[in-house]
Every structure is written in C-alpha cells, then in structure tokens.
Amino acid sequence: MKDLEARVAAIEERNKRVELDKKWETSWTRRISIASLTYIVVTSYLFVIHNDKPFINAIVPAAGFLLSTLALKAIRDIWQK
C-alpha cells in the first residue's frame, strides 16, 4: 500500500511540474522576455553593422515573435479540433 501511495504522490508532483511548465510556455512574462531579448540582440547587431536606424529596425523581429505567438494559439486551436 505504501508503494502505491508513493507512486500516486510522485505522479501528483510530476503533474504539478507539467502544469507549471504549461503556464510558463503560454505566459506573457515569457513572451515579453523573449521579445525584449530579441530586441536587445538585434539592436546590438545592427549597431555593429552600422545600420542607420537600429532602434526602429530591431522592432520588426521582436514584434514578429509576439505576433507569431498570438497566431500560433489560433492555429493550435484549429489543429486540436
């Protein structure tokens, strides 16, 4: 009986971790963090290559990432049906 209880407890603990991972994957904190890091990296690269407007041009990939995360949810919902 103790073995069964230990297995159930392990499964419940795993389920908590999986749920937390799912929340993180869809969180706005994660999306904004990735978009911000993308913006910083692209801005740095544009400075290195002497781009005329690095701050404005770096918005494109960061905004593209955010838009793709919004579109993917809709596509996923269609796929699940």
N, C-alpha and C positions, 0 to 999 in steps of 0.2 A: 504494500500500500504506500509506503514511504517513497518507493521508486516512482510510482505513478504520480504522487503529489509533486515530486521534484521535477518530473518531466513536464507536468502542467505549468508549474512555476517558470520553468525555462522557456516554454512556448509563450507564455504571457509576457515575459521580459523581452523576448525577441519581437513580439508583436508591437510592444511599446516603441522599440527602436525603429522598426519599419515605419510605423505611423509618424514618428518624428522626422524620419528621412523624407517621407512623402510631403509633410508640411513644409520642410525646408526647400525641397525641389520646386514647390509652387509659390513660395513666399516672395513678397515684394522686396524684402530685405535682400534676398539672394539676387533678384533681378537687378535692383539698383546697384548693388555691389559690383556685379559683373559689368554692367553698363559703365559705371564710374571707372573701373579699372581699364576697361577697353578704351574709354575716352582718354585717360592719362597716358596709356601706352601709345595710342595712335598720335596724340598731340606731341609726345616726345619724339616719335619717329618723324613726324612732319617737320619738327624743328631741325632735326639732324639733316634732313634732305633740303632744308631751306625753302620750305613751302611758304607762299605769300600769306596765307590765312590759316594757320594750323588750328586755331581755336574753333573756327567755324567749320572747317573741313573735317575735324575729328568728330563732330556731332553725327555725321552720317552713319558710321558703323555702330556707334552706341545706340542711336535711335533705331537702326535696323535690327539690332539684337532685341530691344524692347518690343518692337512690333512683331518680330518673329515669335516671341513667347506668347503674345496675345493670339496670334493666328494659329499657333500650334494647339492651343486648347480647343478651339473650334474644330480643327481638323481631327483631333483626337476624339472629340465627342461624336463626330460623324463616323469615324472608324469603328468606335465601340458599338454603334447601332448596327 
